[in-house]
């Protein structure tokens, strides 16, 4: 009897695995022509792979372009579909030409998370909470490398989803002058007992006088949507005159689908013409 029960249990688990796998969205994004090089980071004590896409006509032009940075920027991560989307939007004359800089992951959960006091948070990886170091790498090592290799404007933006969205929101709150525009899709604001949201009003008191743009979205994930909604309310109450922001609630989207569902409108609103 026990053997039959074990067989039924195993069969049920196998069926669940197959079903769950089949329900996951599958994509086969073509990898566009791009440059790849490494930055030997003294800040992170590791070599980081960087992927860079430039729009059509860049090589025959003398124009300097805005740069869009992205975590999760490997060719097996989000770099291909964001580069392809940028190409389509530029061709359709919906956004101005930009350069895309993708930062390939090594230890994603280490780089993209702030410090946390919550034990459950610490269990997601062997090392967490080093977003400050990752941000310093971007500012002190990656920015100069990109500016040396490409014709760039001073204007910079950053895009990311989930933990990358959390990193972007933390950067927006704690170091807002680092970028001109921020796109945070389904940011993991639950991190550290939603510390960023709880401290948002205090952080926004030190907001710079220069104009910044923030676009963010929340899926139907219950551990995210409540905090993106709360952040929307805070931004409405604070009404910072030099902050242009847009919130896109997406309760019908899942955490696994919202990036692709919202990326076009996020990019059009943030970059535009």
C-alpha positions in Angstrom: 0.0 0.0 0.0 2.8 2.4 0.9 4.5 1.6 -2.4 1.4 2.5 -4.4 1.1 5.7 -2.4 4.7 6.6 -3.2 4.2 5.9 -6.9 1.1 8.1 -7.0 2.9 10.9 -5.2 5.8 10.7 -7.6 3.4 10.7 -10.6 1.7 13.7 -9.2 4.9 15.6 -8.7 6.0 14.7 -12.2 2.7 15.9 -13.7 2.9 19.1 -11.8 6.5 19.8 -13.0 5.5 19.2 -16.6 2.4 21.3 -16.3 4.2 24.2 -14.6 6.9 24.1 -17.3 4.4 24.1 -20.1 2.7 27.1 -18.5 5.9 29.2 -18.5 6.2 31.6 -21.4 8.8 30.6 -23.9 10.7 33.0 -26.1 13.3 32.7 -28.8 14.6 36.2 -29.2 17.1 36.7 -32.0 20.3 38.2 -30.7 21.0 41.4 -32.5 24.4 42.5 -33.7 26.2 44.0 -30.7 29.6 44.6 -29.1 30.8 42.5 -26.1 33.7 43.3 -23.9 34.8 42.8 -20.3 35.5 45.3 -17.5 38.0 44.2 -15.0 36.3 45.7 -11.9 38.4 46.6 -9.0 35.3 47.5 -7.1 33.7 44.1 -7.5 36.9 42.1 -7.8 35.7 40.3 -10.9 35.5 40.6 -14.6 32.1 41.8 -15.8 30.8 41.0 -19.3 29.2 44.0 -21.0 27.0 43.9 -24.1 26.4 47.0 -26.1 23.8 47.6 -28.9 23.9 50.7 -31.0 21.1 51.8 -33.3 21.2 51.6 -37.1 23.1 54.5 -38.6 25.3 55.0 -35.5 28.5 54.1 -37.4 27.9 56.6 -40.2 26.7 59.4 -37.9 28.6 61.8 -35.7 25.7 62.2 -33.2 26.1 61.5 -29.5 23.3 59.5 -28.0 21.5 58.9 -24.7 22.5 55.7 -23.0 20.1 53.2 -21.5 21.7 50.8 -18.9 20.2 47.5 -17.9 21.0 44.9 -15.3 20.1 41.3 -16.4 21.9 42.4 -19.6 23.3 39.1 -20.8 22.5 37.6 -24.3 20.7 34.8 -22.5 18.9 37.3 -20.2 16.9 40.4 -21.2 19.4 42.1 -23.5 18.1 40.6 -26.8 14.4 41.5 -26.4 15.1 45.0 -25.1 17.5 45.7 -27.9 15.1 44.4 -30.5 12.3 46.5 -29.0 14.4 49.6 -29.1 15.2 49.0 -32.8 11.5 48.7 -33.6 10.6 51.8 -31.7 13.4 53.8 -33.3 12.5 52.6 -36.8 8.8 53.6 -36.1 10.0 57.0 -35.0 8.4 56.5 -31.5 11.6 57.1 -29.6 14.9 58.8 -30.3 18.0 56.7 -31.0 19.7 55.4 -27.9 22.6 53.1 -27.0 21.8 50.0 -24.9 24.3 48.8 -22.3 23.6 45.4 -20.8 25.4 44.1 -17.7 25.6 40.3 -17.6 24.9 38.7 -14.3 27.3 36.7 -12.2 25.6 36.7 -8.8 22.3 38.5 -9.5 20.8 38.3 -6.1 24.0 39.7 -4.5 24.3 42.6 -6.9 20.7 43.7 -7.1 19.6 43.6 -3.4 20.2 46.2 -0.6 21.0 45.1 2.9 18.2 43.3 4.8 17.4 42.5 8.4 14.9 39.8 7.3 16.2 36.2 7.7 13.9 34.9 4.9 15.4 37.4 2.5 18.9 36.2 3.3 17.9 32.6 2.3 17.5 33.5 -1.4 21.2 33.3 -2.1 24.5 32.6 -0.3 25.3 36.4 -0.5 22.8 39.2 -0.7 22.8 42.9 0.0 25.7 44.3 -2.1 23.7 46.7 -4.3 25.8 49.6 -3.1 28.9 48.1 -4.4 27.3 47.2 -7.7 26.1 50.8 -8.1 29.6 52.1 -7.4 30.9 49.8 -10.1 28.4 51.3 -12.6 29.2 54.9 -11.6 33.0 54.7 -11.2 34.0 52.0 -13.7 31.3 51.3 -16.3 30.2 54.9 -17.0 33.8 56.0 -17.9 34.3 52.9 -20.0 31.2 53.5 -22.1 32.0 57.2 -22.5 35.4 56.2 -23.7 34.2 53.7 -26.3 31.0 55.4 -27.6 29.7 58.9 -28.5 27.4 59.6 -25.5 25.3 62.4 -24.2 25.2 63.2 -20.5 21.6 61.8 -20.4 21.4 58.3 -18.9 18.6 55.9 -18.1 18.2 52.5 -16.5 15.6 49.7 -17.0 14.9 46.5 -15.2 12.4 44.1 -13.7 11.9 42.3 -10.4 15.1 42.4 -8.3 16.6 44.7 -11.0 13.5 46.9 -10.5 14.3 46.9 -6.8 17.8 48.0 -7.5 16.5 50.8 -9.8 14.1 52.0 -7.1 16.8 52.0 -4.5 19.0 54.0 -6.8 16.2 56.4 -7.5 15.6 56.9 -3.8 19.2 57.0 -2.5 21.2 58.3 -5.5 18.7 59.9 -7.9 21.3 62.0 -9.7 23.0 58.9 -11.1 20.4 58.7 -13.9 18.0 61.0 -15.7 15.2 58.5 -16.1 14.3 55.3 -14.3 12.1 52.3 -15.5 11.3 49.8 -12.7 9.0 47.0 -13.8 7.4 45.0 -11.0 10.1 46.0 -8.5 10.6 43.6 -5.6 9.6 46.2 -3.1 8.7 43.6 -0.5 12.5 43.3 0.2 13.6 44.0 3.8 10.0 44.4 5.0 9.3 47.0 2.2 12.0 49.2 3.6 12.2 51.4 0.5 8.5 52.2 0.6 8.4 52.8 4.4 11.3 55.3 4.0 10.2 56.9 0.7 8.9 60.1 2.2 12.1 60.7 4.1 14.3 59.9 1.0 12.2 62.2 -1.2 12.9 65.2 1.1 16.4 65.1 -0.4 15.3 64.9 -4.0 17.5 66.9 -6.3 16.4 70.1 -8.0 17.1 68.8 -11.5 14.3 67.1 -13.4 14.0 63.3 -13.2 11.6 60.8 -14.7 10.3 57.6 -13.1 8.1 55.0 -14.8 7.1 52.0 -12.8 4.6 49.1 -13.0 3.1 46.5 -10.7 1.8 43.1 -11.8 -1.0 41.2 -10.0 1.6 39.6 -7.7 0.3 40.2 -4.2 3.7 40.8 -2.7 4.4 43.6 -5.2 1.2 45.3 -6.2 0.4 46.5 -2.7 3.7 48.3 -2.5 3.7 49.8 -5.9 0.2 51.1 -5.1 1.5 52.5 -1.8 4.5 54.2 -3.6 2.1 55.7 -6.1 0.1 57.3 -3.2 3.3 58.6 -1.6 4.4 60.2 -4.9 1.0 61.8 -5.3 1.0 63.2 -1.8 4.6 64.6 -2.1 4.0 66.1 -5.5 7.6 66.9 -6.2 7.5 69.6 -9.0 10.7 68.5 -10.8 9.8 64.8 -10.8 7.8 63.5 -13.8 6.4 60.1 -13.0 4.0 57.5 -14.3 2.6 54.4 -12.6 1.1 51.6 -14.6 -0.9 49.1 -12.5 -1.1 45.7 -14.4 -3.2 43.4 -12.1 -3.9 41.0 -15.0 -0.2 40.5 -15.7 1.9 37.9 -13.9 5.4 38.5 -12.6 6.7 36.4 -15.5 4.8 38.4 -18.2 4.8 42.0 -17.2 8.2 43.0 -18.5 7.3 42.2 -22.1 3.7 43.4 -21.7 4.8 46.9 -20.6 8.3 47.6 -22.0 7.1 49.4 -25.1 4.9 52.0 -23.3 7.6 52.4 -20.7 10.2 53.2 -23.2 8.0 55.5 -25.2 7.0 57.5 -22.1 10.6 57.6 -20.7 12.6 58.3 -23.9 10.1 59.6 -26.5 11.2 61.9 -29.2 
